[in-house]
Amino acid sequence: MKKRLVVLTGAGISAESGLKTFRGADGLWEGYNIMDVATPEAWSKDPVLVQQFYNERRAQVLKAEPNDAHRQLVALEEYFDVHIITQNIDDLHERAGSTKITHLHGVITYGQSSKDSNLIYKLNTNEIKMGQLCELGSQLRPHVVWFGEPVPMIENAATICEQADVFMVVGTSLAVYPAAGLIDFVPSEVSKYIIDPIIPPVRNYKNLIKVEASATDGIEKIFKELIADA
């Protein structure tokens, strides 16, 4: 039986595909204040603006291509039972070929009901139009978890982390909770790799290996070491 490799990915892995990271140094995302486009209050106040913002992001995602970091995670499936937990709302892991992916914050290529978040629809265009309704008659909104909303997949993700034989964090500042707390569910004896150009501040976890590098370079650096541990 293959060992379970659990990988928590963040915006840094998608940045190498040309997608802007969620948290810029100026607190803006693509020139927008996050609170104006990524909260339930923003949707209530100006749904047209929010819809336009995510339509633009969706178009960017659909133009982007998976990069070598995504592909290296796919290659690791030959040696490990790889489970990816991603904070990203793009579908680049899927398009690269990874088979077990948990999206914590939704997937932008889907829409969801404004009335019932369990009603989710695959989109076949890059935009959701105002007036485009779910089966309950409510406006479709992006299938994205906004600030102030529950993260429905977090318990499932925590269970996956509890069962990790190897754990890797790639391209995340570990600043957004509850996702940032998933490392606390990983057994203490498990090797924990953190890959990022700027290693985020973390507690002094046992068996912690810090790799200061981009997602692609970092995974490449430890690829042989990982395989040796498979």
Phi and psi restraints in degrees (value plus and minus 20) as a CYANA .aco file:
   2 LYS   PHI     -92.0   -52.0
   2 LYS   PSI     126.5   166.5
   3 LYS   PHI     -87.2   -47.2
   3 LYS   PSI     132.6   172.6
   4 ARG   PHI    -112.0   -72.0
   4 ARG   PSI      97.4   137.4
   5 LEU   PHI    -122.2   -82.2
   5 LEU   PSI      96.9   136.9
   6 VAL   PHI    -124.9   -84.9
   6 VAL   PSI     108.1   148.1
   7 VAL   PHI    -142.0  -102.0
   7 VAL   PSI     100.2   140.2
   8 LEU   PHI    -118.4   -78.4
   8 LEU   PSI      96.0   136.0
   9 THR   PHI    -131.4   -91.4
   9 THR   PSI     131.0   171.0
  10 GLY   PHI    -152.0  -112.0
  10 GLY   PSI    -186.0  -146.0
  11 ALA   PHI     -79.3   -39.3
  11 ALA   PSI     -46.6    -6.6
  12 GLY   PHI     -80.6   -40.6
  12 GLY   PSI     -51.7   -11.7
  13 ILE   PHI     -93.9   -53.9
  13 ILE   PSI     -52.6   -12.6
  14 SER   PHI    -101.2   -61.2
  14 SER   PSI     -42.6    -2.6
  15 ALA   PHI     -79.5   -39.5
  15 ALA   PSI     -51.8   -11.8
  16 GLU   PHI     -92.9   -52.9
  16 GLU   PSI     -29.0    11.0
  17 SER   PHI    -119.2   -79.2
  17 SER   PSI     -13.9    26.1
  18 GLY   PHI      74.1   114.1
  18 GLY   PSI     -12.8    27.2
  19 LEU   PHI    -112.3   -72.3
  19 LEU   PSI     111.1   151.1
  20 LYS   PHI     -85.8   -45.8
  20 LYS   PSI     122.0   162.0
  21 THR   PHI     -89.6   -49.6
  21 THR   PSI     131.3   171.3
  22 PHE   PHI     -85.4   -45.4
  22 PHE   PSI     -60.2   -20.2
  23 ARG   PHI    -131.5   -91.5
  23 ARG   PSI      78.3   118.3
  24 GLY   PHI    -100.7   -60.7
  24 GLY   PSI     147.2   187.2
  25 ALA   PHI     -83.0   -43.0
  25 ALA   PSI     -45.3    -5.3
  26 ASP   PHI    -111.3   -71.3
  26 ASP   PSI     -17.0    23.0
  27 GLY   PHI      57.8    97.8
  27 GLY   PSI     -12.0    28.0
  28 LEU   PHI    -126.5   -86.5
  28 LEU   PSI     135.2   175.2
  29 TRP   PHI    -143.9  -103.9
  29 TRP   PSI      90.9   130.9
  30 GLU   PHI      34.3    74.3
  30 GLU   PSI      16.5    56.5
  31 GLY   PHI      65.3   105.3
  31 GLY   PSI     -19.5    20.5
  32 TYR   PHI    -127.3   -87.3
  32 TYR   PSI     123.0   163.0
  33 ASN   PHI     -88.3   -48.3
  33 ASN   PSI     107.1   147.1
  34 ILE   PHI     -75.7   -35.7
  34 ILE   PSI     -56.9   -16.9
  35 MET   PHI     -88.0   -48.0
  35 MET   PSI     -38.9     1.1
  36 ASP   PHI    -106.6   -66.6
  36 ASP   PSI     -31.7     8.3
  37 VAL   PHI    -155.0  -115.0
  37 VAL   PSI     -25.7    14.3
  38 ALA   PHI    -152.2  -112.2
  38 ALA   PSI      17.5    57.5
  39 THR   PHI    -159.2  -119.2
  39 THR   PSI     135.5   175.5
  40 PRO   PHI     -79.2   -39.2
  40 PRO   PSI     -52.6   -12.6
  41 GLU   PHI     -86.2   -46.2
  41 GLU   PSI     -58.1   -18.1
  42 ALA   PHI     -83.4   -43.4
  42 ALA   PSI     -61.0   -21.0
  43 TRP   PHI     -83.5   -43.5
  43 TRP   PSI     -61.3   -21.3
  44 SER   PHI     -86.8   -46.8
  44 SER   PSI     -57.6   -17.6
  45 LYS   PHI     -96.1   -56.1
  45 LYS   PSI     -65.3   -25.3
  46 ASP   PHI    -169.2  -129.2
  46 ASP   PSI      54.9    94.9
  47 PRO   PHI     -82.1   -42.1
  47 PRO   PSI     -48.9    -8.9
  48 VAL   PHI     -85.2   -45.2
  48 VAL   PSI     -64.3   -24.3
  49 LEU   PHI     -82.6   -42.6
  49 LEU   PSI     -66.5   -26.5
  50 VAL   PHI     -82.4   -42.4
  50 VAL   PSI     -64.4   -24.4
  51 GLN   PHI     -81.1   -41.1
  51 GLN   PSI     -63.6   -23.6
  52 GLN   PHI     -81.7   -41.7
  52 GLN   PSI     -63.0   -23.0
  53 PHE   PHI     -79.3   -39.3
  53 PHE   PSI     -68.3   -28.3
  54 TYR   PHI     -94.8   -54.8
  54 TYR   PSI     -48.0    -8.0
  55 ASN   PHI     -82.4   -42.4
  55 ASN   PSI     -60.5   -20.5
  56 GLU   PHI     -85.8   -45.8
  56 GLU   PSI     -62.6   -22.6
  57 ARG   PHI     -84.7   -44.7
  57 ARG   PSI     -59.8   -19.8
  58 ARG   PHI     -83.3   -43.3
  58 ARG   PSI     -61.2   -21.2
  59 ALA   PHI     -81.7   -41.7
  59 ALA   PSI     -58.8   -18.8
  60 GLN   PHI     -85.0   -45.0
  60 GLN   PSI     -63.4   -23.4
  61 VAL   PHI     -80.8   -40.8
  61 VAL   PSI     -63.5   -23.5
  62 LEU   PHI     -88.4   -48.4
  62 LEU   PSI     -44.7    -4.7
  63 LYS   PHI    -102.5   -62.5
  63 LYS   PSI     -44.7    -4.7
  64 ALA   PHI     -93.9   -53.9
  64 ALA   PSI     137.2   177.2
  65 GLU   PHI    -143.6  -103.6
  65 GLU   PSI     128.7   168.7
  66 PRO   PHI     -77.1   -37.1
  66 PRO   PSI     128.2   168.2
  67 ASN   PHI    -129.0   -89.0
  67 ASN   PSI    -195.9  -155.9
  68 ASP   PHI     -83.5   -43.5
  68 ASP   PSI     -48.9    -8.9
  69 ALA   PHI     -84.7   -44.7
  69 ALA   PSI     -65.4   -25.4
  70 HIS   PHI     -78.5   -38.5
  70 HIS   PSI     -64.8   -24.8
  71 ARG   PHI     -88.4   -48.4
  71 ARG   PSI     -53.9   -13.9
  72 GLN   PHI     -85.8   -45.8
  72 GLN   PSI     -54.8   -14.8
  73 LEU   PHI     -86.7   -46.7
  73 LEU   PSI     -55.7   -15.7
  74 VAL   PHI     -83.9   -43.9
  74 VAL   PSI     -64.0   -24.0
  75 ALA   PHI     -80.9   -40.9
  75 ALA   PSI     -50.9   -10.9
  76 LEU   PHI     -89.3   -49.3
  76 LEU   PSI     -35.1     4.9
  77 GLU   PHI     -85.4   -45.4
  77 GLU   PSI     -39.3     0.7
  78 GLU   PHI     -87.5   -47.5
  78 GLU   PSI     -46.2    -6.2
  79 TYR   PHI    -131.3   -91.3
  79 TYR   PSI     -45.7    -5.7
  80 PHE   PHI    -149.9  -109.9
  80 PHE   PSI     140.8   180.8
  81 ASP   PHI    -105.3   -65.3
  81 ASP   PSI      73.2   113.2
  82 VAL   PHI    -108.2   -68.2
  82 VAL   PSI     105.8   145.8
  83 HIS   PHI    -138.8   -98.8
  83 HIS   PSI      98.5   138.5
  84 ILE   PHI    -119.6   -79.6
  84 ILE   PSI     107.0   147.0
  85 ILE   PHI    -131.7   -91.7
  85 ILE   PSI      97.7   137.7
  86 THR   PHI    -139.9   -99.9
  86 THR   PSI     121.2   161.2
  87 GLN   PHI    -106.6   -66.6
  87 GLN   PSI     -28.9    11.1
  88 ASN   PHI     -99.6   -59.6
  88 ASN   PSI     127.3   167.3
  89 ILE   PHI    -117.8   -77.8
  89 ILE   PSI     -17.1    22.9
  90 ASP   PHI    -104.9   -64.9
  90 ASP   PSI     152.3   192.3
  91 ASP   PHI    -131.5   -91.5
  91 ASP   PSI       8.2    48.2
  92 LEU   PHI     -89.2   -49.2
  92 LEU   PSI     -53.3   -13.3
  93 HIS   PHI     -82.0   -42.0
  93 HIS   PSI     -63.6   -23.6
  94 GLU   PHI     -82.4   -42.4
  94 GLU   PSI     -66.1   -26.1
  95 ARG   PHI     -89.3   -49.3
  95 ARG   PSI     -45.1    -5.1
  96 ALA   PHI     -92.5   -52.5
  96 ALA   PSI     -48.1    -8.1
  97 GLY   PHI      98.4   138.4
  97 GLY   PSI     -15.3    24.7
  98 SER   PHI     -83.2   -43.2
  98 SER   PSI     125.9   165.9
  99 THR   PHI    -127.7   -87.7
  99 THR   PSI     -41.1    -1.1
 100 LYS   PHI    -145.8  -105.8
 100 LYS   PSI      81.6   121.6
 101 ILE   PHI    -150.8  -110.8
 101 ILE   PSI     109.1   149.1
 102 THR   PHI    -131.9   -91.9
 102 THR   PSI      98.4   138.4
 103 HIS   PHI    -113.6   -73.6
 103 HIS   PSI      95.2   135.2
 104 LEU   PHI     -95.0   -55.0
 104 LEU   PSI     -54.2   -14.2
 105 HIS   PHI    -134.7   -94.7
 105 HIS   PSI       2.2    42.2
 106 GLY   PHI      67.8   107.8
 106 GLY   PSI    -198.1  -158.1
 107 VAL   PHI    -154.8  -114.8
 107 VAL   PSI     103.7   143.7
 108 ILE   PHI     -88.6   -48.6
 108 ILE   PSI     -38.4     1.6
 109 THR   PHI    -101.5   -61.5
 109 THR   PSI     -12.1    27.9
 110 TYR   PHI    -140.9  -100.9
 110 TYR   PSI     136.9   176.9
 111 GLY   PHI    -135.4   -95.4
 111 GLY   PSI     142.5   182.5
 112 GLN   PHI    -160.0  -120.0
 112 GLN   PSI     138.7   178.7
 113 SER   PHI     -85.6   -45.6
 113 SER   PSI     121.6   161.6
 114 SER   PHI     -94.7   -54.7
 114 SER   PSI     -37.3     2.7
 115 LYS   PHI    -117.7   -77.7
 115 LYS   PSI     -57.6   -17.6
 116 ASP   PHI    -155.3  -115.3
 116 ASP   PSI      87.6   127.6
 117 SER   PHI     -87.5   -47.5
 117 SER   PSI     -31.2     8.8
 118 ASN   PHI    -100.3   -60.3
 118 ASN   PSI     -33.4     6.6
 119 LEU   PHI    -109.2   -69.2
 119 LEU   PSI      85.3   125.3
 120 ILE   PHI    -143.1  -103.1
 120 ILE   PSI     119.2   159.2
 121 TYR   PHI    -151.9  -111.9
 121 TYR   PSI     109.1   149.1
 122 LYS   PHI     -89.5   -49.5
 122 LYS   PSI     111.9   151.9
 123 LEU   PHI    -112.5   -72.5
 123 LEU   PSI     123.0   163.0
 124 ASN   PHI    -130.7   -90.7
 124 ASN   PSI      -9.0    31.0
 125 THR   PHI    -155.8  -115.8
 125 THR   PSI     154.3   194.3
 126 ASN   PHI    -110.0   -70.0
 126 ASN   PSI     -13.3    26.7
 127 GLU   PHI    -158.5  -118.5
 127 GLU   PSI     129.2   169.2
 128 ILE   PHI    -122.7   -82.7
 128 ILE   PSI     107.0   147.0
 129 LYS   PHI    -112.1   -72.1
 129 LYS   PSI     125.1   165.1
 130 MET   PHI     -84.1   -44.1
 130 MET   PSI     112.1   152.1
 131 GLY   PHI      78.3   118.3
 131 GLY   PSI     -27.1    12.9
 132 GLN   PHI    -104.6   -64.6
 132 GLN   PSI      95.7   135.7
 133 LEU   PHI    -131.5   -91.5
 133 LEU   PSI     136.3   176.3
 134 CYS   PHI    -104.0   -64.0
 134 CYS   PSI     159.5   199.5
 135 GLU   PHI     -87.7   -47.7
 135 GLU   PSI     -35.0     5.0
 136 LEU   PHI    -110.4   -70.4
 136 LEU   PSI     -22.6    17.4
 137 GLY   PHI      68.8   108.8
 137 GLY   PSI      -9.2    30.8
 138 SER   PHI    -120.2   -80.2
 138 SER   PSI     136.1   176.1
 139 GLN   PHI     -81.2   -41.2
 139 GLN   PSI     115.4   155.4
 140 LEU   PHI     -92.0   -52.0
 140 LEU   PSI     120.0   160.0
 141 ARG   PHI    -146.7  -106.7
 141 ARG   PSI     149.2   189.2
 142 PRO   PHI     -82.9   -42.9
 142 PRO   PSI     124.0   164.0
 143 HIS   PHI    -103.5   -63.5
 143 HIS   PSI      54.2    94.2
 144 VAL   PHI    -158.7  -118.7
 144 VAL   PSI     117.1   157.1
 145 VAL   PHI    -103.5   -63.5
 145 VAL   PSI      98.3   138.3
 146 TRP   PHI    -111.8   -71.8
 146 TRP   PSI     143.4   183.4
 147 PHE   PHI     -76.8   -36.8
 147 PHE   PSI     114.3   154.3
 148 GLY   PHI      72.8   112.8
 148 GLY   PSI     -26.3    13.7
 149 GLU   PHI    -122.1   -82.1
 149 GLU   PSI     131.7   171.7
 150 PRO   PHI     -86.9   -46.9
 150 PRO   PSI     134.6   174.6
 151 VAL   PHI    -123.3   -83.3
 151 VAL   PSI      75.6   115.6
 152 PRO   PHI     -83.4   -43.4
 152 PRO   PSI     -45.5    -5.5
 153 MET   PHI    -113.7   -73.7
 153 MET   PSI     -14.4    25.6
 154 ILE   PHI     -88.5   -48.5
 154 ILE   PSI     -56.5   -16.5
 155 GLU   PHI     -88.0   -48.0
 155 GLU   PSI     -61.5   -21.5
 156 ASN   PHI     -80.6   -40.6
 156 ASN   PSI     -62.4   -22.4
 157 ALA   PHI     -83.8   -43.8
 157 ALA   PSI     -60.5   -20.5
 158 ALA   PHI     -82.0   -42.0
 158 ALA   PSI     -60.0   -20.0
 159 THR   PHI     -83.8   -43.8
 159 THR   PSI     -60.9   -20.9
 160 ILE   PHI     -80.9   -40.9
 160 ILE   PSI     -63.0   -23.0
 161 CYS   PHI     -85.7   -45.7
 161 CYS   PSI     -56.4   -16.4
 162 GLU   PHI     -81.9   -41.9
 162 GLU   PSI     -45.6    -5.6
 163 GLN   PHI    -119.8   -79.8
 163 GLN   PSI      -9.2    30.8
 164 ALA   PHI     -91.7   -51.7
 164 ALA   PSI     120.7   160.7
 165 ASP   PHI    -119.3   -79.3
 165 ASP   PSI     -46.4    -6.4
 166 VAL   PHI    -162.9  -122.9
 166 VAL   PSI     121.5   161.5
 167 PHE   PHI    -149.5  -109.5
 167 PHE   PSI     118.7   158.7
 168 MET   PHI    -158.4  -118.4
 168 MET   PSI     114.8   154.8
 169 VAL   PHI    -130.9   -90.9
 169 VAL   PSI     107.0   147.0
 170 VAL   PHI    -150.3  -110.3
 170 VAL   PSI      97.9   137.9
 171 GLY   PHI      49.7    89.7
 171 GLY   PSI      18.1    58.1
 172 THR   PHI    -156.9  -116.9
 172 THR   PSI     124.8   164.8
 173 SER   PHI    -100.8   -60.8
 173 SER   PSI     -24.6    15.4
 174 LEU   PHI      32.7    72.7
 174 LEU   PSI      20.6    60.6
 175 ALA   PHI    -128.7   -88.7
 175 ALA   PSI     -36.3     3.7
 176 VAL   PHI    -121.1   -81.1
 176 VAL   PSI      98.0   138.0
 177 TYR   PHI    -118.3   -78.3
 177 TYR   PSI     130.1   170.1
 178 PRO   PHI    -106.2   -66.2
 178 PRO   PSI     -24.8    15.2
 179 ALA   PHI     -76.8   -36.8
 179 ALA   PSI     -58.8   -18.8
 180 ALA   PHI     -82.8   -42.8
 180 ALA   PSI     -42.8    -2.8
 181 GLY   PHI    -104.9   -64.9
 181 GLY   PSI     -22.5    17.5
 182 LEU   PHI     -83.9   -43.9
 182 LEU   PSI     -50.2   -10.2
 183 ILE   PHI     -80.0   -40.0
 183 ILE   PSI     -45.4    -5.4
 184 ASP   PHI     -90.3   -50.3
 184 ASP   PSI     -36.9     3.1
 185 PHE   PHI    -108.7   -68.7
 185 PHE   PSI     -29.7    10.3
 186 VAL   PHI     -96.6   -56.6
 186 VAL   PSI     112.2   152.2
 187 PRO   PHI     -74.4   -34.4
 187 PRO   PSI     123.5   163.5
 188 SER   PHI     -82.2   -42.2
 188 SER   PSI     -51.3   -11.3
 189 GLU   PHI     -98.4   -58.4
 189 GLU   PSI     -28.8    11.2
 190 VAL   PHI     -98.9   -58.9
 190 VAL   PSI     118.9   158.9
 191 SER   PHI     -86.5   -46.5
 191 SER   PSI     114.1   154.1
 192 LYS   PHI    -145.6  -105.6
 192 LYS   PSI      91.7   131.7
 193 TYR   PHI    -118.5   -78.5
 193 TYR   PSI     113.8   153.8
 194 ILE   PHI    -139.8   -99.8
 194 ILE   PSI      98.2   138.2
 195 ILE   PHI    -135.3   -95.3
 195 ILE   PSI      98.9   138.9
 196 ASP   PHI    -187.8  -147.8
 196 ASP   PSI     127.9   167.9
 197 PRO   PHI     -79.8   -39.8
 197 PRO   PSI     -52.5   -12.5
 198 ILE   PHI    -144.3  -104.3
 198 ILE   PSI      85.9   125.9
 199 ILE   PHI     -83.2   -43.2
 199 ILE   PSI     103.7   143.7
 200 PRO   PHI     -89.0   -49.0
 200 PRO   PSI     134.0   174.0
 201 PRO   PHI     -85.7   -45.7
 201 PRO   PSI     107.1   147.1
 202 VAL   PHI    -155.1  -115.1
 202 VAL   PSI     139.0   179.0
 203 ARG   PHI     -84.9   -44.9
 203 ARG   PSI     147.3   187.3
 204 ASN   PHI    -100.9   -60.9
 204 ASN   PSI      52.3    92.3
 205 TYR   PHI     -90.3   -50.3
 205 TYR   PSI     129.8   169.8
 206 LYS   PHI     -90.4   -50.4
 206 LYS   PSI     122.9   162.9
 207 ASN   PHI      39.4    79.4
 207 ASN   PSI      22.0    62.0
 208 LEU   PHI    -118.3   -78.3
 208 LEU   PSI     105.9   145.9
 209 ILE   PHI    -137.9   -97.9
 209 ILE   PSI      99.2   139.2
 210 LYS   PHI    -119.3   -79.3
 210 LYS   PSI     108.8   148.8
 211 VAL   PHI    -143.1  -103.1
 211 VAL   PSI      83.0   123.0
 212 GLU   PHI    -104.0   -64.0
 212 GLU   PSI      74.7   114.7
 213 ALA   PHI    -187.2  -147.2
 213 ALA   PSI     147.2   187.2
 214 SER   PHI     -86.3   -46.3
 214 SER   PSI     148.1   188.1
 215 ALA   PHI     -77.9   -37.9
 215 ALA   PSI     -70.8   -30.8
 216 THR   PHI     -81.7   -41.7
 216 THR   PSI     -70.4   -30.4
 217 ASP   PHI     -85.9   -45.9
 217 ASP   PSI     -59.4   -19.4
 218 GLY   PHI     -85.7   -45.7
 218 GLY   PSI     -66.0   -26.0
 219 ILE   PHI     -84.8   -44.8
 219 ILE   PSI     -59.3   -19.3
 220 GLU   PHI     -81.7   -41.7
 220 GLU   PSI     -59.5   -19.5
 221 LYS   PHI     -82.3   -42.3
 221 LYS   PSI     -56.6   -16.6
 222 ILE   PHI    -124.1   -84.1
 222 ILE   PSI     -15.9    24.1
 223 PHE   PHI     -75.6   -35.6
 223 PHE   PSI     -71.4   -31.4
 224 LYS   PHI     -85.8   -45.8
 224 LYS   PSI     -56.5   -16.5
 225 GLU   PHI     -84.0   -44.0
 225 GLU   PSI     -60.4   -20.4
 226 LEU   PHI     -83.4   -43.4
 226 LEU   PSI     -67.0   -27.0
 227 ILE   PHI     -81.7   -41.7
 227 ILE   PSI     -57.2   -17.2
 228 ALA   PHI     -83.4   -43.4
 228 ALA   PSI     -44.3    -4.3
 229 ASP   PHI    -113.2   -73.2
 229 ASP   PSI     -23.1    16.9
